């Protein structure tokens, strides 16, 4: 092999090595920023990683919201009507947050089985189910349509209770 070819070979090998190192470091850095979605069924089954950022979604269980009157701390239960997961959140909740409505929480699953949420996202229609929740329910052998009917019934009860409370205030 001539010295010129040898020099080109080392240069190509060096560039390939540098590119591989750059790709490896980029993938390693992105690994910590990935938020995988888990339903309560998957969390209870042990599929979700502990103390890593994740997204969990479902419906806010009726009667599960408890607020600390001295702070912005809120505890509530997220359910897919099969399994429940307790969520602890400190902050201002979205305006659309209420019992019987769907939420997606971003946070870390603790070893005790509850989620310490950094962010709570709410949506407004009880007939809507996040695609991730619907897929997880189907994978577990449940029909999302059944849970949408349950969610609609819960929403009706919550609305009726809120109307009743509103009338009693006047």
DSSP file (Angstrom, degrees, kcal/mol; ACC not computed):
  #  RESIDUE AA STRUCTURE BP1 BP2  ACC     N-H-->O    O-->H-N    N-H-->O    O-->H-N    TCO  KAPPA ALPHA  PHI   PSI    X-CA   Y-CA   Z-CA
    1    1 A X              0   0    0      0, 0.0     2,-0.1     0, 0.0     0, 0.0   0.000 360.0 360.0 360.0 133.4    0.0    0.0    0.0
    2    2 A X     >  -     0   0    0      1,-0.1     4,-2.4     4,-0.0     5,-0.2  -0.386 360.0-114.9 -76.1 155.8    1.4    3.4   -1.0
    3    3 A X  H  > S+     0   0    0      1,-0.2     4,-2.2     2,-0.2     5,-0.1   0.846 116.6  55.4 -59.5 -33.5    1.8    6.1    1.7
    4    4 A X  H  > S+     0   0    0      2,-0.2     4,-2.0     1,-0.2    -1,-0.2   0.924 110.2  44.6 -65.7 -44.0   -0.8    8.2   -0.1
    5    5 A X  H  > S+     0   0    0      2,-0.2     4,-2.6     1,-0.2    -2,-0.2   0.886 111.9  53.2 -66.2 -39.4   -3.4    5.4    0.1
    6    6 A X  H  X S+     0   0    0     -4,-2.4     4,-2.3     1,-0.2    -1,-0.2   0.904 108.4  49.9 -63.0 -40.9   -2.5    4.7    3.7
    7    7 A X  H  X S+     0   0    0     -4,-2.2     4,-1.9     2,-0.2    -1,-0.2   0.910 111.7  48.0 -64.8 -42.7   -3.0    8.3    4.6
    8    8 A X  H  X S+     0   0    0     -4,-2.0     4,-2.6     2,-0.2    -2,-0.2   0.893 110.3  52.7 -64.1 -40.4   -6.5    8.4    2.9
    9    9 A X  H  X S+     0   0    0     -4,-2.6     4,-2.6     1,-0.2     5,-0.2   0.927 110.5  46.6 -62.2 -45.9   -7.4    5.1    4.7
   10   10 A X  H  X S+     0   0    0     -4,-2.3     4,-2.3     1,-0.2    -1,-0.2   0.871 112.0  51.7 -63.8 -36.3   -6.6    6.6    8.1
   11   11 A X  H  X S+     0   0    0     -4,-1.9     4,-2.4     2,-0.2    -2,-0.2   0.927 111.8  45.4 -67.1 -43.8   -8.4    9.8    7.3
   12   12 A X  H  X S+     0   0    0     -4,-2.6     4,-2.5     2,-0.2     5,-0.2   0.926 114.1  48.9 -64.5 -45.2  -11.6    7.9    6.2
   13   13 A X  H  X S+     0   0    0     -4,-2.6     4,-2.3     1,-0.2    -1,-0.2   0.886 111.4  50.6 -61.9 -39.3  -11.4    5.6    9.3
   14   14 A X  H  X S+     0   0    0     -4,-2.3     4,-2.5    -5,-0.2    -2,-0.2   0.918 111.1  47.5 -64.3 -44.1  -10.9    8.7   11.5
   15   15 A X  H  X S+     0   0    0     -4,-2.4     4,-2.4     2,-0.2    -2,-0.2   0.902 112.4  49.0 -65.0 -41.0  -13.9   10.4   10.0
   16   16 A X  H  X S+     0   0    0     -4,-2.5     4,-2.3     2,-0.2    -1,-0.2   0.906 111.8  49.8 -63.8 -41.5  -16.1    7.3   10.4
   17   17 A X  H  X S+     0   0    0     -4,-2.3     4,-2.3    -5,-0.2    -2,-0.2   0.920 111.4  47.9 -63.9 -44.2  -14.9    6.9   14.0
   18   18 A X  H  X S+     0   0    0     -4,-2.5     4,-2.5     2,-0.2    -2,-0.2   0.896 111.6  50.4 -63.5 -40.4  -15.7   10.5   14.8
   19   19 A X  H  X S+     0   0    0     -4,-2.4     4,-2.5     2,-0.2    -2,-0.2   0.907 110.6  49.6 -64.5 -40.9  -19.2   10.2   13.2
   20   20 A X  H  X S+     0   0    0     -4,-2.3     4,-2.4     2,-0.2    -2,-0.2   0.901 111.6  48.4 -64.8 -40.7  -19.9    7.1   15.2
   21   21 A X  H  X S+     0   0    0     -4,-2.3     4,-2.5     2,-0.2     5,-0.2   0.917 111.7  49.8 -64.7 -43.0  -18.9    8.8   18.4
   22   22 A X  H  X S+     0   0    0     -4,-2.5     4,-2.1     2,-0.2    -2,-0.2   0.916 112.6  46.5 -63.1 -43.7  -21.0   11.9   17.6
   23   23 A X  H  X S+     0   0    0     -4,-2.5     4,-2.6     2,-0.2     5,-0.2   0.920 112.7  50.8 -64.2 -43.8  -24.1    9.7   16.8
   24   24 A X  H  X S+     0   0    0     -4,-2.4     4,-2.1     1,-0.2    -2,-0.2   0.913 111.7  46.4 -60.9 -44.4  -23.6    7.7   20.0
   25   25 A X  H  X S+     0   0    0     -4,-2.5     4,-2.1     2,-0.2    -1,-0.2   0.876 112.0  51.5 -66.7 -37.7  -23.3   10.8   22.2
   26   26 A X  H  X S+     0   0    0     -4,-2.1     4,-2.3    -5,-0.2    -2,-0.2   0.935 111.3  46.6 -64.6 -46.0  -26.4   12.3   20.5
   27   27 A X  H  X S+     0   0    0     -4,-2.6     4,-1.5     1,-0.2    -2,-0.2   0.878 111.6  52.0 -64.2 -37.4  -28.5    9.2   21.2
   28   28 A X  H  X S+     0   0    0     -4,-2.1     4,-0.6    -5,-0.2    -1,-0.2   0.901 111.1  47.2 -65.2 -40.4  -27.2    9.0   24.7
   29   29 A X  H >< S+     0   0    0     -4,-2.1     3,-0.6     1,-0.2     4,-0.3   0.882 112.6  48.8 -69.0 -38.3  -28.2   12.6   25.4
   30   30 A X  H >< S+     0   0    0     -4,-2.3     3,-1.2     1,-0.2     4,-0.5   0.758  95.2  74.5 -73.1 -24.3  -31.7   12.1   23.8
   31   31 A X  H >< S+     0   0    0     -4,-1.5     3,-0.8     1,-0.3    -1,-0.2   0.851  94.6  51.1 -57.9 -36.5  -32.4    9.0   25.8
   32   32 A X  T << S+     0   0    0     -4,-0.6    -1,-0.3    -3,-0.6    21,-0.2   0.675 107.5  54.1 -75.6 -17.4  -33.0   11.1   28.9
   33   33 A X  T <  S+     0   0    0     -3,-1.2     2,-0.4    -4,-0.3    -1,-0.2   0.394  78.8 111.0 -99.7   2.8  -35.5   13.3   27.1
   34   34 A X    <   -     0   0    0     -3,-0.8     2,-0.7    -4,-0.5    19,-0.0  -0.665  50.9-160.2 -82.8 127.5  -37.8   10.7   25.8
   35   35 A X        -     0   0    0     -2,-0.4     2,-0.2    19,-0.1    19,-0.2  -0.885   9.9-162.6-107.6 100.5  -41.3   10.7   27.5
   36   36 A X  E     -a   54   0A   0     -2,-0.7    19,-3.0    17,-0.6     2,-0.4  -0.560  17.1-123.1 -81.6 147.9  -42.9    7.3   26.9
   37   37 A X  E     +a   55   0A   0     -2,-0.2     2,-0.4    17,-0.2    19,-0.2  -0.751  30.1 179.2 -95.1 136.8  -46.7    7.0   27.4
   38   38 A X  E     -a   56   0A   0     17,-2.7    19,-1.2    -2,-0.4     2,-0.2  -0.997  18.2-142.9-135.0 140.4  -48.1    4.5   29.9
   39   39 A X  E  >  -a   57   0A   0     -2,-0.4     4,-2.2    17,-0.2     3,-0.3  -0.556  37.2-102.6 -90.2 164.3  -51.7    3.8   30.8
   40   40 A X  H  > S+     0   0    0     17,-0.6     4,-2.6     1,-0.2     5,-0.2   0.846 123.0  58.4 -56.1 -33.4  -52.7    2.9   34.4
   41   41 A X  H  > S+     0   0    0      1,-0.2     4,-1.9     2,-0.2    -1,-0.2   0.941 109.1  43.7 -60.1 -46.4  -52.9   -0.8   33.4
   42   42 A X  H  4>S+     0   0    0     -3,-0.3     5,-2.5     2,-0.2     6,-0.6   0.863 113.1  51.7 -68.7 -35.9  -49.3   -0.7   32.2
   43   43 A X  H ><5S+     0   0    0     -4,-2.2     3,-1.1     1,-0.2     5,-0.2   0.940 112.1  45.0 -66.8 -46.6  -48.1    1.2   35.3
   44   44 A X  H 3<5S+     0   0    0     -4,-2.6    -1,-0.2     1,-0.3    -2,-0.2   0.849 108.9  57.9 -65.8 -33.4  -49.7   -1.3   37.7
   45   45 A X  T 3<5S-     0   0    0     -4,-1.9    -1,-0.3    -5,-0.2    -2,-0.2   0.613 118.8-112.6 -72.0 -11.0  -48.4   -4.2   35.7
   46   46 A X  T < 5S+     0   0    0     -3,-1.1    -3,-0.2    -4,-0.5    -2,-0.1   0.631  81.5 124.3  90.9  14.7  -44.9   -2.9   36.2
   47   47 A X      < +     0   0    0     -5,-2.5     2,-0.3    -6,-0.2    -4,-0.2   0.715  52.9  84.6 -78.4 -20.3  -44.1   -1.9   32.6
   48   48 A X  S    S-     0   0    0     -6,-0.6     2,-0.2    -5,-0.2     6,-0.0  -0.600  82.3-118.1 -87.4 142.3  -43.3    1.7   33.5
   49   49 A X    >   -     0   0    0     -2,-0.3     3,-0.6     4,-0.1    60,-0.5  -0.499  28.4-116.5 -77.3 147.2  -39.8    2.7   34.6
   50   50 A X  T 3  S+     0   0    0      1,-0.2    60,-0.2    -2,-0.2     3,-0.1  -0.603  87.2   1.5 -83.2 143.5  -39.3    4.2   38.1
   51   51 A X  T 3  S+     0   0    0     58,-3.4     2,-0.3    -2,-0.3    -1,-0.2   0.774 101.1 114.8  53.0  35.7  -38.0    7.7   38.6
   52   52 A X  S <  S-     0   0    0     -3,-0.6    57,-0.7    57,-0.2    -1,-0.2  -0.965  78.3 -91.6-127.2 149.7  -37.7    8.5   34.9
   53   53 A X  E     + B   0 108A   0     -2,-0.3   -17,-0.6   -21,-0.2     2,-0.3  -0.378  60.4 154.8 -61.4 129.1  -39.7   11.0   33.0
   54   54 A X  E     -aB  36 107A   0     53,-2.6    53,-2.4   -19,-0.2     2,-0.4  -0.949  39.3-123.7-148.1 167.7  -42.9    9.5   31.6
   55   55 A X  E     -aB  37 106A   0    -19,-3.0   -17,-2.7    -2,-0.3     2,-0.4  -0.960  24.7-175.7-115.6 136.3  -46.4   10.4   30.4
   56   56 A X  E     -aB  38 105A   0     49,-2.5    49,-3.2    -2,-0.4     2,-0.3  -0.987   7.1-176.0-130.3 142.2  -49.5    8.7   31.9
   57   57 A X  E     +aB  39 104A   0    -19,-1.2   -17,-0.6    -2,-0.4     2,-0.3  -0.943  22.2 101.6-141.2 160.8  -53.0    9.3   30.9
   58   58 A X  E     - B   0 103A   0     45,-2.1    45,-3.0    -2,-0.3     2,-0.3  -0.972  66.5 -43.7 164.1-154.9  -56.6    8.4   31.6
   59   59 A X  E     -CB  79 102A   0     20,-3.3    20,-3.1    -2,-0.3     2,-0.6  -0.793  52.1-110.5-105.7 147.7  -59.6    9.9   33.3
   60   60 A X  E     -C   78   0A   0     41,-2.8    40,-2.8    38,-0.3    18,-0.2  -0.678  44.1-118.7 -75.6 120.5  -59.7   11.7   36.6
   61   61 A X    >   -     0   0    0     16,-2.9     3,-1.8    -2,-0.6     4,-0.3  -0.346  29.4-103.4 -66.7 137.2  -61.5    9.4   38.9
   62   62 A X  T 3  S+     0   0    0      1,-0.3    -1,-0.1     2,-0.1    93,-0.0  -0.384 103.1   8.9 -62.7 129.5  -64.7   10.7   40.4
   63   63 A X  T 3  S+     0   0    0     -2,-0.1    -1,-0.3    -3,-0.1    -2,-0.1   0.573 100.4 104.6  79.3  10.3  -64.3   11.8   44.0
   64   64 A X    <   +     0   0    0     -3,-1.8     2,-0.4    13,-0.1    -2,-0.1   0.569  45.2 104.8-100.9  -9.2  -60.5   11.4   44.0
   65   65 A X        +     0   0    0     -4,-0.3     2,-0.4    11,-0.1    11,-0.2  -0.595  41.8 174.1 -79.9 124.2  -59.4   15.1   43.9
   66   66 A X  E     -D   75   0A   0      9,-3.1     9,-2.6    -2,-0.4     2,-0.4  -0.991  10.6-163.1-131.3 127.6  -58.1   16.4   47.1
   67   67 A X  E     -D   74   0A   0     -2,-0.4     2,-0.6     7,-0.2     7,-0.2  -0.840  20.7-127.4-110.0 143.2  -56.6   19.9   47.4
   68   68 A X    >   -     0   0    0      5,-2.5     3,-1.2    -2,-0.4     5,-0.2  -0.807  16.6-151.2 -85.5 120.1  -54.4   21.3   50.2
   69   69 A X  T 3  S+     0   0    0     -2,-0.6    -1,-0.1     1,-0.2     3,-0.0   0.715  92.3  52.8 -68.2 -18.5  -56.0   24.6   51.2
   70   70 A X  T 3  S+     0   0    0      3,-0.1     2,-0.2    -3,-0.0    -1,-0.2   0.527 119.5  14.5 -94.4  -6.2  -52.7   26.0   52.3
   71   71 A X  S <  S-     0   0    0     -3,-1.2    -3,-0.1     2,-0.2    19,-0.0  -0.822  85.1 -93.1-149.4-173.0  -50.8   25.4   49.1
   72   72 A X  S    S+     0   0    0     -2,-0.2    19,-1.8    -5,-0.1     2,-0.2   0.217  75.4 131.1 -94.0  13.5  -51.2   24.5   45.4
   73   73 A X  E     + E   0  90A   0     17,-0.2    -5,-2.5    -5,-0.2     2,-0.4  -0.492  32.3 179.6 -72.4 134.0  -50.7   20.8   46.2
   74   74 A X  E     -DE  67  89A   0     15,-3.3    15,-2.9    -2,-0.2     2,-0.4  -0.996  13.2-165.2-135.2 138.9  -53.3   18.5   44.6
   75   75 A X  E     +DE  66  88A   0     -9,-2.6    -9,-3.1    -2,-0.4     2,-0.3  -0.983  21.1 153.8-121.5 138.2  -53.7   14.8   44.7
   76   76 A X  E     - E   0  87A   0     11,-2.1    11,-3.2    -2,-0.4     2,-0.5  -0.965  37.5-113.3-154.1 168.1  -56.0   12.9   42.4
   77   77 A X  E     - E   0  86A   0    -16,-0.3   -16,-2.9    -2,-0.3     2,-0.5  -0.913  16.6-153.0-112.2 133.0  -56.4    9.5   40.8
   78   78 A X  E     +CE  60  85A   0      7,-3.0     7,-2.4    -2,-0.5     2,-0.3  -0.899  24.5 178.9-101.4 130.5  -56.0    8.7   37.1
   79   79 A X  E     -CE  59  84A   0    -20,-3.1   -20,-3.3    -2,-0.5     5,-0.2  -0.932  39.2-164.6-132.0 153.1  -58.0    5.7   36.0
   80   80 A X        -     0   0    0      3,-1.6     4,-0.1    -2,-0.3    -1,-0.1   0.064  64.8-102.7-114.1  18.7  -58.7    3.8   32.8
   81   81 A X  S    S+     0   0    0      2,-0.4     3,-0.1   -22,-0.2    -2,-0.0   0.528 118.0  62.3  68.9  10.2  -61.6    2.1   34.6
   82   82 A X  S    S+     0   0    0      1,-0.6     2,-0.3    60,-0.0    -1,-0.1   0.597 113.4  11.3-118.6 -51.5  -59.5   -1.0   35.1
   83   83 A X        -     0   0    0      2,-0.0    -3,-1.6     0, 0.0    -1,-0.6  -0.879  67.8-142.4-127.3 159.4  -56.6    0.2   37.2
   84   84 A X  E     -E   79   0A   0     -2,-0.3     2,-0.4    -5,-0.2    -5,-0.2  -0.924   7.8-166.6-123.6 147.7  -55.9    3.4   39.1
   85   85 A X  E     -E   78   0A   0     -7,-2.4    -7,-3.0    -2,-0.3     2,-0.3  -0.997  20.5-131.8-133.4 130.0  -52.7    5.4   39.7
   86   86 A X  E     -E   77   0A   0     27,-0.4    29,-2.6    -2,-0.4     2,-0.4  -0.592  22.1-160.4 -80.7 140.0  -52.4    8.2   42.3
   87   87 A X  E     -Ef  76 115A   0    -11,-3.2   -11,-2.1    -2,-0.3     2,-0.5  -0.981   8.6-161.9-125.9 133.9  -50.9   11.5   41.2
   88   88 A X  E     +Ef  75 116A   0     27,-2.9    29,-2.7    -2,-0.4     2,-0.4  -0.968  18.7 173.3-112.9 128.5  -49.4   14.2   43.3
   89   89 A X  E     -Ef  74 117A   0    -15,-2.9   -15,-3.3    -2,-0.5     2,-0.5  -0.998  20.5-162.5-138.8 139.2  -49.0   17.7   41.7
   90   90 A X  E     +E   73   0A   0     27,-0.6     2,-0.3    -2,-0.4   -17,-0.2  -0.954  57.5  51.6-123.2 111.2  -48.0   21.0   43.0
   91   91 A X  S    S-     0   0    0    -19,-1.8     2,-0.5    -2,-0.5    -2,-0.1  -0.949  93.9 -42.0 155.8-174.1  -49.0   23.9   40.8
   92   92 A X        -     0   0    0     -2,-0.3    28,-0.2     1,-0.0     2,-0.1  -0.738  55.7-138.0 -87.5 125.3  -51.9   25.6   39.0
   93   93 A X        -     0   0    0     -2,-0.5    28,-0.1     1,-0.1    -1,-0.0  -0.465  29.1 -93.5 -79.4 153.6  -54.1   23.1   37.3
   94   94 A X    >   -     0   0    0     26,-0.2     3,-1.6    -2,-0.1    -1,-0.1  -0.271  33.6-114.8 -62.2 154.4  -55.5   23.8   33.8
   95   95 A X  T 3  S+     0   0    0      1,-0.3    -1,-0.1    27,-0.1    -2,-0.1   0.818 115.5  55.3 -60.2 -32.0  -59.0   25.4   33.6
   96   96 A X  T 3  S+     0   0    0     26,-0.1     2,-0.3     2,-0.0    -1,-0.3   0.465  81.1 116.0 -83.4  -1.0  -60.4   22.3   32.0
   97   97 A X    <   +     0   0    0     -3,-1.6     2,-0.3    25,-0.1     6,-0.1  -0.530  36.3 124.5 -72.5 128.8  -59.2   20.0   34.8
   98   98 A X    >   -     0   0    0     -2,-0.3     3,-1.5     4,-0.1   -38,-0.3  -0.962  63.5 -65.8-169.4 170.1  -62.1   18.3   36.7
   99   99 A X  T 3  S+     0   0    0     -2,-0.3   -38,-0.2     1,-0.2   -37,-0.1  -0.332 116.5  24.5 -64.1 143.5  -63.3   14.9   37.8
  100  100 A X  T 3  S+     0   0    0    -40,-2.8     2,-0.3     1,-0.3    -1,-0.2   0.427 100.0 110.5  82.8  -1.5  -64.5   12.6   35.0
  101  101 A X  S <  S-     0   0    0     -3,-1.5   -41,-2.8   -41,-0.1    -1,-0.3  -0.712  72.3-103.6-105.4 157.9  -62.3   14.4   32.4
  102  102 A X  E     +B   59   0A   0     -2,-0.3    21,-1.5   -43,-0.2     2,-0.3  -0.531  39.8 177.8 -80.7 144.4  -59.3   13.0   30.6
  103  103 A X  E     -BG  58 122A   0    -45,-3.0   -45,-2.1    -2,-0.2     2,-0.4  -0.967  23.2-152.9-139.8 157.1  -55.8   14.1   31.6
  104  104 A X  E     -BG  57 121A   0     17,-2.5    17,-2.9    -2,-0.3     2,-0.4  -0.995  19.6-162.2-126.3 125.3  -52.2   13.4   30.6
  105  105 A X  E     -BG  56 120A   0    -49,-3.2   -49,-2.5    -2,-0.4     2,-0.5  -0.875   7.2-153.7-110.1 142.0  -49.7   13.9   33.3
  106  106 A X  E     +BG  55 119A   0     13,-2.6    12,-3.4    -2,-0.4    13,-1.8  -0.965  48.8  90.6-112.7 123.5  -45.9   14.3   32.8
  107  107 A X  E    S-BG  54 117A   0    -53,-2.4   -53,-2.6    -2,-0.5     2,-0.4  -0.930  70.4 -60.1-179.3-159.4  -43.8   13.2   35.7
  108  108 A X  E     -BG  53 116A   0      8,-2.0     8,-2.7    -2,-0.3     2,-0.5  -0.941  35.9-128.9-120.0 134.7  -41.9   10.4   37.4
  109  109 A X  E     - G   0 115A   0    -57,-0.7   -58,-3.4   -60,-0.5     6,-0.2  -0.695  29.4-144.7 -79.1 125.2  -43.3    7.2   38.8
  110  110 A X    >   -     0   0    0      4,-3.3     3,-2.0    -2,-0.5    -1,-0.0  -0.494  23.4-109.3 -89.1 161.0  -42.1    6.7   42.4
  111  111 A X  T 3  S+     0   0    0      1,-0.3    -1,-0.1    -2,-0.2    -2,-0.0   0.754 116.8  63.4 -61.6 -25.0  -41.2    3.4   44.0
  112  112 A X  T 3  S-     0   0    0      2,-0.1    -1,-0.3     1,-0.0     3,-0.1   0.526 121.3-104.6 -79.0  -5.1  -44.4    3.5   46.0
  113  113 A X  S <  S+     0   0    0     -3,-2.0   -27,-0.4     1,-0.4     2,-0.3   0.515  84.2 111.0  97.4   5.6  -46.5    3.4   42.9
  114  114 A X        -     0   0    0    -29,-0.1    -4,-3.3   -27,-0.0     2,-0.5  -0.730  63.2-121.3-109.4 162.7  -47.7    7.0   42.6
  115  115 A X  E     -fG  87 109A   0    -29,-2.6   -27,-2.9    -2,-0.3     2,-0.9  -0.892   6.3-150.0-108.4 128.7  -46.7    9.7   40.1
  116  116 A X  E     -fG  88 108A   0     -8,-2.7    -8,-2.0    -2,-0.5     2,-0.3  -0.858  30.0-149.6 -92.6 103.9  -45.0   12.9   41.0
  117  117 A X  E     -fG  89 107A   0    -29,-2.7   -27,-0.6    -2,-0.9   -10,-0.3  -0.551  29.2-179.4 -85.5 137.4  -46.3   15.1   38.2
  118  118 A X  E    S+     0   0A   0    -12,-3.4     2,-0.3     1,-0.3   -11,-0.2   0.638  79.0  19.5 -97.1 -24.7  -44.4   18.1   36.8
  119  119 A X  E     - G   0 106A   0    -13,-1.8   -13,-2.6   -28,-0.0     2,-0.4  -0.998  61.6-158.8-149.3 142.1  -47.2   19.0   34.3
  120  120 A X  E     - G   0 105A   0     -2,-0.3     2,-0.5   -15,-0.2   -26,-0.2  -0.992   9.1-167.9-125.5 124.7  -50.9   18.2   33.9
  121  121 A X  E     - G   0 104A   0    -17,-2.9   -17,-2.5    -2,-0.4     2,-0.3  -0.946   8.9-169.7-113.0 130.7  -52.6   18.5   30.6
  122  122 A X  E     - G   0 103A   0     -2,-0.5     2,-0.3   -19,-0.2   -19,-0.2  -0.814   7.5-157.8-118.8 158.6  -56.4   18.4   30.4
  123  123 A X        -     0   0    0    -21,-1.5   -21,-0.2    -2,-0.3     3,-0.0  -0.867  16.3-132.9-131.6 168.4  -58.9   18.1   27.5
  124  124 A X  S    S+     0   0    0     -2,-0.3     2,-0.5   -23,-0.1    -1,-0.0   0.601  74.1  75.0-104.5 -12.2  -62.5   19.1   27.3
  125  125 A X    >   -     0   0    0      1,-0.1     3,-1.3   -23,-0.0   -23,-0.2  -0.897  54.3-157.9-113.9 122.7  -64.6   16.3   25.8
  126  126 A X  T 3  S+     0   0    0     -2,-0.5    -1,-0.1     1,-0.3    26,-0.1   0.692  94.9  61.5 -69.5 -16.1  -65.5   13.2   27.8
  127  127 A X  T 3  S+     0   0    0     24,-0.1     2,-0.3    25,-0.1    -1,-0.3   0.655  88.7  87.0 -82.1 -15.3  -66.0   11.3   24.5
  128  128 A X    <   -     0   0    0     -3,-1.3     2,-0.4    20,-0.1   -26,-0.1  -0.670  55.8-174.8 -86.9 137.1  -62.4   11.8   23.5
  129  129 A X        -     0   0    0     -2,-0.3     5,-0.1   -27,-0.0    -3,-0.0  -0.998  34.8-107.5-128.9 129.0  -59.8    9.3   24.6
  130  130 A X    >>  -     0   0    0     -2,-0.4     4,-2.3     1,-0.1     3,-0.6  -0.251  28.7-123.2 -53.2 139.1  -56.1    9.9   23.9
  131  131 A X  H 3> S+     0   0    0      1,-0.3     4,-2.7     2,-0.2     5,-0.2   0.845 111.6  56.8 -54.9 -35.0  -54.9    7.5   21.2
  132  132 A X  H 3> S+     0   0    0      2,-0.2     4,-2.3     1,-0.2    -1,-0.3   0.904 107.9  46.8 -64.3 -39.8  -52.2    6.2   23.5
  133  133 A X  H <> S+     0   0    0     -3,-0.6     4,-2.5     2,-0.2    -2,-0.2   0.928 112.7  49.4 -67.0 -44.2  -54.8    5.3   26.1
  134  134 A X  H  X S+     0   0    0     -4,-2.3     4,-2.3     1,-0.2    -2,-0.2   0.915 112.6  47.7 -60.9 -43.5  -57.1    3.6   23.5
  135  135 A X  H  X S+     0   0    0     -4,-2.7     4,-2.5    -5,-0.2    -1,-0.2   0.902 111.6  50.0 -64.2 -41.3  -54.1    1.6   22.1
  136  136 A X  H  X S+     0   0    0     -4,-2.3     4,-1.5     2,-0.2    -2,-0.2   0.893 111.0  49.5 -65.5 -39.2  -53.0    0.5   25.6
  137  137 A X  H  <>S+     0   0    0     -4,-2.5     5,-3.1     2,-0.2     4,-0.3   0.918 111.8  48.1 -65.2 -42.9  -56.6   -0.6   26.5
  138  138 A X  H ><5S+     0   0    0     -4,-2.3     3,-1.3     1,-0.2    -2,-0.2   0.903 109.7  52.7 -63.9 -40.1  -56.9   -2.6   23.2
  139  139 A X  H 3<5S+     0   0    0     -4,-2.5    -1,-0.2     1,-0.3    -2,-0.2   0.825 108.4  51.2 -64.1 -30.6  -53.5   -4.2   23.9
  140  140 A X  T 3<5S-     0   0    0     -4,-1.5    -1,-0.3    -5,-0.2    -2,-0.2   0.464 125.7-103.1 -85.3  -1.3  -54.7   -5.2   27.3
  141  141 A X  T < 5S+     0   0    0     -3,-1.3     2,-0.3    -4,-0.3    -3,-0.2   0.671  81.2 123.1  91.7  18.0  -57.8   -6.8   25.8
  142  142 A X      < -     0   0    0     -5,-3.1     2,-0.6    -6,-0.1    -1,-0.3  -0.810  60.9-121.0-112.5 154.4  -60.3   -4.0   26.7
  143  143 A X    >>  -     0   0    0     -2,-0.3     4,-1.1     1,-0.1     3,-0.8  -0.834   8.6-151.8 -96.0 121.0  -62.6   -2.0   24.4
  144  144 A X  H 3> S+     0   0    0     -2,-0.6     4,-1.9     1,-0.2     5,-0.2   0.804  95.2  65.5 -59.4 -28.3  -62.1    1.7   24.5
  145  145 A X  H 3> S+     0   0    0      1,-0.2     4,-1.7     2,-0.2    -1,-0.2   0.891  97.8  53.6 -62.1 -38.6  -65.7    2.2   23.5
  146  146 A X  H <> S+     0   0    0     -3,-0.8     4,-1.8     1,-0.2    -1,-0.2   0.896 110.0  47.5 -61.3 -39.7  -66.8    0.6   26.8
  147  147 A X  H  X S+     0   0    0     -4,-1.1     4,-2.6     1,-0.2    -1,-0.2   0.804 106.0  57.3 -75.5 -28.8  -64.7    3.1   28.7
  148  148 A X  H  X S+     0   0    0     -4,-1.9     4,-2.1     2,-0.2    -1,-0.2   0.882 106.7  49.9 -66.7 -36.9  -66.0    6.1   26.7
  149  149 A X  H  X S+     0   0    0     -4,-1.7     4,-2.0     2,-0.2    -2,-0.2   0.929 112.0  47.7 -64.9 -44.6  -69.5    5.1   27.8
  150  150 A X  H  X S+     0   0    0     -4,-1.8     4,-2.4     1,-0.2    -2,-0.2   0.912 111.3  51.2 -61.0 -42.2  -68.4    4.9   31.4
  151  151 A X  H  X S+     0   0    0     -4,-2.6     4,-2.5     1,-0.2    -1,-0.2   0.886 108.1  51.8 -63.9 -38.7  -66.6    8.3   31.1
  152  152 A X  H  X S+     0   0    0     -4,-2.1     4,-2.1     2,-0.2    -1,-0.2   0.903 110.1  49.1 -64.8 -40.3  -69.8    9.9   29.7
  153  153 A X  H  X S+     0   0    0     -4,-2.0     4,-2.2     2,-0.2    -2,-0.2   0.917 111.6  48.8 -64.9 -42.8  -71.8    8.6   32.6
  154  154 A X  H  X S+     0   0    0     -4,-2.4     4,-2.6     1,-0.2    -2,-0.2   0.923 110.2  51.7 -62.2 -43.6  -69.2    9.9   35.1
  155  155 A X  H  X S+     0   0    0     -4,-2.5     4,-2.6   -55,-0.2    -1,-0.2   0.888 108.6  51.3 -61.5 -39.4  -69.2   13.3   33.3
  156  156 A X  H  X S+     0   0    0     -4,-2.1     4,-2.4     2,-0.2    -1,-0.2   0.923 111.3  47.1 -63.7 -43.5  -73.0   13.5   33.6
  157  157 A X  H  X S+     0   0    0     -4,-2.2     4,-2.4     2,-0.2    -2,-0.2   0.913 113.0  49.0 -64.1 -41.7  -72.9   12.7   37.3
  158  158 A X  H  X S+     0   0    0     -4,-2.6     4,-2.6     2,-0.2    -2,-0.2   0.921 112.1  48.2 -64.9 -43.4  -70.2   15.3   37.9
  159  159 A X  H  X S+     0   0    0     -4,-2.6     4,-2.5     2,-0.2    -2,-0.2   0.911 111.9  49.7 -63.0 -41.8  -72.1   18.0   35.9
  160  160 A X  H  X S+     0   0    0     -4,-2.4     4,-2.3     1,-0.2    -1,-0.2   0.906 111.9  48.3 -63.9 -40.7  -75.3   17.2   37.8
  161  161 A X  H  X S+     0   0    0     -4,-2.4     4,-2.5     2,-0.2    -2,-0.2   0.906 111.8  49.5 -65.8 -41.3  -73.4   17.5   41.1
  162  162 A X  H  X S+     0   0    0     -4,-2.6     4,-2.4     2,-0.2    -2,-0.2   0.890 111.4  49.0 -66.0 -38.9  -71.8   20.8   40.1
  163  163 A X  H  X S+     0   0    0     -4,-2.5     4,-2.3     2,-0.2    -1,-0.2   0.914 111.5  49.8 -64.4 -41.5  -75.2   22.2   39.0
  164  164 A X  H  X S+     0   0    0     -4,-2.3     4,-1.7     2,-0.2    -2,-0.2   0.904 112.3  46.9 -63.6 -42.3  -76.7   21.1   42.3
  165  165 A X  H  X S+     0   0    0     -4,-2.5     4,-0.9     1,-0.2    -1,-0.2   0.879 111.2  52.8 -66.4 -38.2  -73.9   22.7   44.3
  166  166 A X  H  X S+     0   0    0     -4,-2.4     4,-0.6     1,-0.2     3,-0.4   0.883 109.2  48.6 -64.0 -39.4  -74.2   25.9   42.2
  167  167 A X  H >< S+     0   0    0     -4,-2.3     3,-0.8     1,-0.2    -1,-0.2   0.859 107.5  55.1 -68.9 -35.5  -78.0   26.1   42.9
  168  168 A X  H 3< S+     0   0    0     -4,-1.7    -1,-0.2     1,-0.2    -2,-0.2   0.709  99.6  62.0 -72.9 -18.4  -77.4   25.6   46.6
  169  169 A X  H 3<        0   0    0     -4,-0.9    -1,-0.2    -3,-0.4    -2,-0.2   0.738 360.0 360.0 -77.4 -21.7  -75.0   28.6   46.7
  170  170 A X    <<        0   0    0     -3,-0.8    -1,-0.2    -4,-0.6    -2,-0.2   0.444 360.0 360.0 -92.9 360.0  -77.7   31.1   45.6
